Amino acid sequence: MKKTHVTHKNSELSSILNSHFKGKLNLARVKLISYFVIALCKVQTVTFGKLANAFDTSADSSSSLRRIQRFIANYSLDANLIARLVFNLLPEHENLIF
């Protein structure tokens, strides 16, 4: 598969995620999640092969695909941690209905 290159980097998202997950996830996992989120926004699908191609990294797409597969198979994200992240990213915290 041909690698997709983009003009912007994911450092801003990585920084936000790193500050949110501080002490709970290591930097390699934070970077993977940021690559994953940006790739999902680009390709708008959940096919791991297409996501791997959309990663903004110099690694080969097959390496990125293996990285995604290992992460999904071996790591369990805490749902409460993700929910707090989404809540913190919302522009308005008032008048929310749970």
JOMOVEN-V525024 format. One record per helix or strand of 2 or more residues. SS is the DSSP state (H for helix, E for strand). FROM is the first residue (numbers start at 1). LEN is the number of residues. If there is no record, write none. Layout:
ss=SS from=FROM len=LEN
ss=SS from=FROM len=LEN
This chain:
ss=H from=11 len=10
ss=H from=27 len=17
ss=H from=48 len=7
ss=H from=61 len=14
ss=H from=79 len=11
